[in-house]
C-alpha cells in the first residue's frame, strides 16, 4: 500500500477533522481501526500526542478513514511542531501506514 505524505495544521482548542482515502491494502476494511501518533522527532520515545481511539471512523464502503479530534483534546496541545502518521490496524494484527507528514499546532489568541 502506498504511503501518502501530507502536512497538517491543527488549531489548538478547536475541533480538527480530516479524511484519508485508503488506496490499496486490504480488500475489506470491516473490523479495522486506526491509530495516530504525533512526536517531536520520528524516533522520540515519548509522543507529543496520541489521538484517542474514539476519534477514528473507518468506512469500509467508501474506503476512507475520518479523523476527528475534539476541541477538548486539541486544547491540551502545548507543542508547536512535530511529525505524525496514521495507521490502519486490522483485526488480525496487520498494520498499514496510510499517511505521514509534518504537523504544526497553532495556539489560540482568543480564549473563553
PyMOL commands that set and color helices and strands:
alter all, ss='L'
color gray80, all
select helices_A, chain A and resi 53-55+71-74
alter helices_A, ss='H'
color red, helices_A
select strands_A, chain A and resi 4-5+8-11+16-21+33-39+49-50+56-59+64-69+81-89+95-106
alter strands_A, ss='S'
color yellow, strands_A
deselect
rebuild
show_as cartoon
